Amino acid sequence: MVDKKKIGINFFSRFIWVSFYLISINLLLGALGFGNEQRSFGIGTRGFFNAGNDIATVTLILAAFILSEKYEKGWKIFLLYFIHFFFLAYLLNTKATLIGLLIIVLILPVYGNVKSKLPKKVFSKLAFLAFLFPLGLGVGLIVLTKINFWDRYLTFVDQFKGESWITFMLSRRDEHLLQGLEFSYQNFNFFNYLFGYSPGEFLNKIPFRAEMDPFEIFFYYGIIGLFIIYWWFIKNTIRSYKLNPQRGTDLFIYFRGLFITNIILLLQSITAGHVFMSVLVCVFLGSLNAITYLKHDERT
């Protein structure tokens, strides 16, 4: 559709912003008590969506694009949107989303435009933020106390008592992965190593998904499936990186947003999953990677 000039920048911009509004409204409704909890014990919300981890990944994708755009508008508007995404990550209550947001903020200055500079009165601004941060932290602690967040969170964390910090950070994915690796070692033949065991048959034998995409893809679709998927993804990531130097063009922020998105998703696919094995995420992943085929004057 891009090659035939049926869609252009405006299409992708609407796609990103409409998705942003829908997810924001959904999670805010979840915070008011509507929809579904993200985890047991009343921790987090996924609103009216079913797959909370998939929504968290989509939120990261939108954050990479939108924060990349707002980075060019000045630090005040950028900070406002960052706080909004941080609040959404808090509502989702997933470690991967919070860590991903911090990585986005660390990567952005590397690929930032020369227009993005701190204001001249740096000291006064930092002094104001130094005052605002503890004030906001105090208000946040009062709210968390009122809703008994700490008690519910400690109940959740108590499930991992006696476990290693890796098991806690990976939410027991490491244990599920070891089960899958042991099963593959004992049952895979040459054909299975090449083409996988099929998702249905594999999950009948192993009750828990590994939720770490490279291993899940290998279990279900073999070495060949793993190569095809990551080859496509890495090829598009390199392509988006090569287009980043086109500063000053209308597409610069989209190329940069896509590159940051793909880096975040690559890291998440390895550690937290719900990227290549998610139907919802792959709609965004496939669609937004088409941005690299746009030309700077295509605005339909």
Backbone torsions as a table, in degrees:
resi	resn	phi	psi	omega
1	MET	NA	-34.6	177.1
2	VAL	-68.2	-46.1	-179.4
3	ASP	-60.7	-34.7	179.9
4	LYS	-86.8	6.6	176.5
5	LYS	59.9	32.8	176.5
6	LYS	-86.5	-22.2	176.7
7	ILE	-136.2	153.0	-179.2
8	GLY	-145.3	-154.3	-175.0
9	ILE	-57.6	-46.1	-175.6
10	ASN	-60.6	-35.3	177.6
11	PHE	-61.6	-49.0	-178.6
12	PHE	-66.3	-36.3	178.3
13	SER	-63.1	-45.5	178.1
14	ARG	-63.6	-41.8	179.6
15	PHE	-57.3	-44.5	-179.1
16	ILE	-68.6	-48.0	-173.8
17	TRP	-73.1	-38.6	176.7
18	VAL	-62.6	-41.4	177.2
19	SER	-62.4	-40.9	179.4
20	PHE	-60.8	-46.5	-179.9
21	TYR	-65.4	-41.6	-178.8
22	LEU	-63.1	-46.3	-178.8
23	ILE	-68.7	-39.9	179.2
24	SER	-61.8	-48.1	180.0
25	ILE	-62.9	-41.6	-179.6
26	ASN	-61.2	-45.6	-178.2
27	LEU	-72.1	-33.5	176.3
28	LEU	-66.5	-37.6	174.1
29	LEU	-64.4	-37.6	176.7
30	GLY	-62.5	-37.6	178.5
31	ALA	-65.4	-26.3	178.8
32	LEU	-85.0	0.5	175.5
33	GLY	106.6	0.9	178.9
34	PHE	-90.0	157.4	174.9
35	GLY	79.6	-149.7	-170.4
36	ASN	-112.3	150.4	173.5
37	GLU	-76.1	149.3	177.0
38	GLN	-73.6	-43.0	-179.5
39	ARG	-132.3	171.7	175.8
40	SER	-69.2	169.7	-179.4
41	PHE	68.6	16.8	175.8
42	GLY	72.5	26.1	-179.3
43	ILE	-98.0	124.3	176.4
44	GLY	74.0	171.0	178.7
45	THR	-147.0	150.8	170.5
46	ARG	-121.6	12.2	177.4
47	GLY	61.0	-132.9	-177.8
48	PHE	-94.4	3.7	175.6
49	PHE	-81.5	157.9	-178.3
50	ASN	-92.6	-41.8	-174.9
51	ALA	-99.8	98.3	-175.1
52	GLY	-66.0	-41.8	-179.7
53	ASN	-66.2	-33.3	178.5
54	ASP	-69.1	-39.6	176.2
55	ILE	-64.1	-37.0	178.2
56	ALA	-62.5	-40.4	179.0
57	THR	-67.2	-42.5	177.2
58	VAL	-62.2	-38.0	177.5
59	THR	-60.0	-40.3	176.5
60	LEU	-64.0	-40.9	178.4
61	ILE	-60.4	-47.5	-179.5
62	LEU	-64.5	-37.8	179.0
63	ALA	-62.0	-42.1	-179.4
64	ALA	-61.2	-42.7	-178.7
65	PHE	-73.3	-47.6	-174.7
66	ILE	-70.6	-42.2	177.6
67	LEU	-66.4	-32.2	175.3
68	SER	-63.6	-39.5	178.0
69	GLU	-69.9	-46.0	-176.5
70	LYS	-71.2	-20.8	177.0
71	TYR	-60.5	-28.6	179.1
72	GLU	-81.2	-15.7	-174.2
73	LYS	-90.2	-10.2	-177.6
74	GLY	122.4	158.4	-172.5
75	TRP	-70.9	-27.7	-177.9
76	LYS	-67.9	-50.3	-179.6
77	ILE	-67.6	-34.3	177.0
78	PHE	-62.6	-45.6	-179.7
79	LEU	-62.7	-39.1	-179.7
80	LEU	-61.2	-46.3	-179.5
81	TYR	-71.2	-33.9	177.4
82	PHE	-63.3	-43.3	178.1
83	ILE	-61.2	-40.4	178.9
84	HIS	-61.5	-47.3	180.0
85	PHE	-66.5	-35.4	177.6
86	PHE	-63.4	-38.6	177.7
87	PHE	-65.8	-40.9	176.6
88	LEU	-62.6	-40.8	178.0
89	ALA	-63.0	-37.6	177.5
90	TYR	-64.1	-41.9	179.5
91	LEU	-65.2	-38.6	179.8
92	LEU	-70.6	-30.6	177.0
93	ASN	56.9	51.3	172.3
94	THR	-122.6	136.0	-178.5
95	LYS	-63.7	-37.4	-176.7
96	ALA	-62.7	-37.0	-179.3
97	THR	-68.0	-44.2	179.8
98	LEU	-64.0	-45.4	179.6
99	ILE	-66.2	-40.2	178.8
100	GLY	-60.9	-39.8	177.6
101	LEU	-61.5	-42.3	178.9
102	LEU	-65.1	-37.8	178.3
103	ILE	-65.2	-39.3	177.5
104	ILE	-58.4	-45.7	-179.0
105	VAL	-65.1	-32.8	178.7
106	LEU	-74.8	-34.6	-178.1
107	ILE	-77.2	-37.3	-172.6
108	LEU	-52.0	-47.7	-178.6
109	PRO	-60.4	-27.7	179.8
110	VAL	-65.7	-35.6	-178.7
111	TYR	-111.1	20.8	-179.2
112	GLY	-74.5	159.7	176.2
113	ASN	-86.5	161.4	-178.6
114	VAL	-66.2	-16.8	-179.1
115	LYS	-71.1	-23.9	-174.5
116	SER	-84.1	95.6	179.7
117	LYS	-129.8	154.1	174.5
118	LEU	-67.9	151.7	178.9
119	PRO	-63.3	161.4	-176.6
120	LYS	-64.0	-41.1	-178.3
121	LYS	-83.9	65.1	-174.7
122	VAL	-62.5	-44.5	-174.5
123	PHE	-61.1	-46.3	-178.4
124	SER	-65.0	-37.1	179.4
125	LYS	-67.8	-44.1	179.2
126	LEU	-65.0	-36.5	177.8
127	ALA	-64.0	-40.2	178.3
128	PHE	-64.1	-43.4	178.8
129	LEU	-65.1	-37.2	178.7
130	ALA	-62.3	-32.0	176.3
131	PHE	-78.6	-39.1	-174.7
132	LEU	-70.6	-36.4	-174.8
133	PHE	-61.1	-53.6	179.7
134	PRO	-64.9	-30.2	177.0
135	LEU	-64.2	-48.1	178.4
136	GLY	-64.6	-37.6	178.7
137	LEU	-63.6	-41.3	179.6
138	GLY	-63.9	-44.6	177.8
139	VAL	-61.6	-42.3	179.7
140	GLY	-62.0	-41.0	179.3
141	LEU	-64.7	-38.3	178.2
142	ILE	-63.4	-44.5	179.7
143	VAL	-62.7	-45.8	-179.3
144	LEU	-61.6	-36.5	179.1
145	THR	-67.8	-41.1	-178.0
146	LYS	-63.7	-34.6	-177.4
147	ILE	-95.5	10.9	178.2
148	ASN	57.3	36.0	-177.5
149	PHE	-63.7	-42.6	-174.0
150	TRP	-63.8	-41.0	179.1
151	ASP	-61.9	-43.3	-179.6
152	ARG	-68.5	-38.3	-179.5
153	TYR	-67.6	-41.4	179.0
154	LEU	-64.3	-34.9	175.8
155	THR	-63.0	-39.7	177.9
156	PHE	-66.0	-47.3	-178.8
157	VAL	-64.6	-30.8	-177.3
158	ASP	-61.6	-21.1	177.7
159	GLN	-63.6	-24.3	-176.0
160	PHE	-100.7	14.0	-179.5
161	LYS	-59.9	130.6	-179.7
162	GLY	86.3	-6.3	178.8
163	GLU	-89.6	163.6	178.1
164	SER	-74.9	162.3	179.4
165	TRP	-67.1	-27.4	177.1
166	ILE	-66.0	-43.6	178.4
167	THR	-61.7	-40.6	178.6
168	PHE	-65.6	-47.6	-178.2
169	MET	-63.8	-35.7	-178.4
170	LEU	-92.9	3.9	178.8
171	SER	52.2	44.9	177.8
172	ARG	69.3	13.4	176.4
173	ARG	-63.8	-32.2	179.6
174	ASP	-63.1	-38.0	178.4
175	GLU	-67.1	-42.3	179.2
176	HIS	-66.8	-35.7	178.7
177	LEU	-63.4	-43.4	-179.8
178	LEU	-62.0	-36.5	176.5
179	GLN	-63.3	-42.9	179.8
180	GLY	-66.5	-41.5	179.2
181	LEU	-64.5	-40.7	179.0
182	GLU	-63.9	-41.5	178.8
183	PHE	-63.9	-44.6	-179.2
184	SER	-63.0	-38.8	-179.8
185	TYR	-63.8	-37.9	-175.5
186	GLN	-84.8	-24.7	-169.8
187	ASN	-121.2	-18.2	-175.9
188	PHE	-75.2	138.0	168.5
189	ASN	-104.8	-174.4	-177.1
190	PHE	-59.4	-41.7	179.3
191	PHE	-62.5	-43.0	179.6
192	ASN	-63.2	-39.0	178.8
193	TYR	-63.7	-33.6	-179.7
194	LEU	-80.7	-42.9	-170.3
195	PHE	-119.8	-0.4	176.2
196	GLY	89.0	-178.7	-174.5
197	TYR	-109.8	-3.4	-175.0
198	SER	76.5	137.3	-176.1
199	PRO	-57.9	-45.7	-175.7
200	GLY	-62.3	-48.5	-179.1
201	GLU	-65.3	-40.5	-178.0
202	PHE	-64.9	-45.4	-177.6
203	LEU	-71.7	-18.7	172.5
204	ASN	-69.8	-28.7	-179.3
205	LYS	-89.9	-37.3	-178.6
206	ILE	-113.9	116.1	-172.3
207	PRO	-70.4	-20.3	-176.0
208	PHE	-119.1	136.3	173.5
209	ARG	-71.6	147.6	175.6
210	ALA	-69.8	-31.0	-178.8
211	GLU	54.6	35.1	171.6
212	MET	-132.5	105.9	-162.5
213	ASP	-53.3	-45.7	-178.6
214	PRO	-56.9	-39.4	-178.7
215	PHE	-75.8	-39.3	178.1
216	GLU	-63.4	-42.9	179.0
217	ILE	-62.8	-41.2	178.0
218	PHE	-62.6	-45.8	-179.6
219	PHE	-61.4	-42.4	-172.6
220	TYR	-86.8	-37.7	-171.1
221	TYR	-127.0	3.8	172.6
222	GLY	76.0	-176.0	-178.3
223	ILE	-63.2	-37.3	-178.6
224	ILE	-66.8	-44.6	177.3
225	GLY	-62.6	-40.3	178.7
226	LEU	-62.0	-43.5	-179.7
227	PHE	-64.7	-45.6	-177.0
228	ILE	-61.0	-47.1	-175.8
229	ILE	-66.9	-48.6	-177.1
230	TYR	-74.4	-27.8	174.7
231	TRP	-63.4	-45.8	178.8
232	TRP	-61.3	-44.3	-175.9
233	PHE	-67.7	-46.7	-179.2
234	ILE	-66.2	-37.1	177.6
235	LYS	-60.0	-45.1	-179.9
236	ASN	-71.2	-32.1	176.7
237	THR	-65.0	-44.4	178.0
238	ILE	-63.7	-39.7	179.1
239	ARG	-62.6	-43.1	179.4
240	SER	-66.7	-34.1	177.8
241	TYR	-66.6	-41.4	-179.2
242	LYS	-66.2	-26.6	-179.8
243	LEU	-84.8	-11.1	-179.2
244	ASN	-57.3	-36.7	-178.1
245	PRO	-62.4	-8.9	-178.6
246	GLN	-75.4	58.9	-179.9
247	ARG	-68.5	146.8	178.4
248	GLY	91.0	-16.1	178.1
249	THR	-85.3	163.7	-179.9
250	ASP	-64.0	-25.3	-173.7
251	LEU	-92.5	-4.2	-175.0
252	PHE	-55.4	-47.5	-176.4
253	ILE	-67.5	-27.8	178.8
254	TYR	-75.0	-41.5	176.1
255	PHE	-61.8	-44.6	179.6
256	ARG	-64.8	-44.7	178.8
257	GLY	-60.4	-39.3	179.7
258	LEU	-68.1	-42.0	179.2
259	PHE	-61.8	-46.2	179.1
260	ILE	-63.3	-41.6	177.9
261	THR	-56.8	-48.5	-176.4
262	ASN	-66.7	-35.5	176.6
263	ILE	-64.6	-45.2	179.3
264	ILE	-61.3	-44.7	-177.8
265	LEU	-68.3	-33.6	176.7
266	LEU	-61.9	-46.3	178.5
267	LEU	-64.5	-41.6	-177.6
268	GLN	-69.9	-36.5	-179.3
269	SER	-60.9	-33.3	-178.1
270	ILE	-78.0	-37.2	-171.2
271	THR	-102.0	-37.3	-173.1
272	ALA	-122.0	-11.6	178.1
273	GLY	69.6	-159.2	179.0
274	HIS	61.4	37.1	174.6
275	VAL	-118.1	-80.0	-178.1
276	PHE	-74.7	-17.6	179.6
277	MET	-101.3	19.1	179.1
278	SER	-117.9	122.7	178.5
279	VAL	-61.1	-44.6	-177.4
280	LEU	-63.9	-47.6	-177.8
281	VAL	-64.2	-38.0	-176.7
282	CYS	-67.5	-23.5	172.8
283	VAL	-60.9	-45.0	179.0
284	PHE	-73.0	-41.9	-177.3
285	LEU	-61.2	-47.3	-179.6
286	GLY	-69.9	-43.7	-176.5
287	SER	-66.6	-48.1	-172.9
288	LEU	-73.7	-23.5	176.1
289	ASN	-70.5	-14.0	175.2
290	ALA	-70.9	-13.4	179.4
291	ILE	-57.3	-33.0	-176.5
292	THR	-65.9	-13.4	-179.6
293	TYR	-94.7	0.6	176.8
294	LEU	-78.2	153.4	171.2
295	LYS	-103.4	159.0	-170.8
296	HIS	-66.6	-16.4	-176.7
297	ASP	-103.7	8.1	-178.9
298	GLU	-91.1	105.5	-173.2
299	ARG	-120.2	13.6	-177.9
300	THR	-77.1	NA	NA
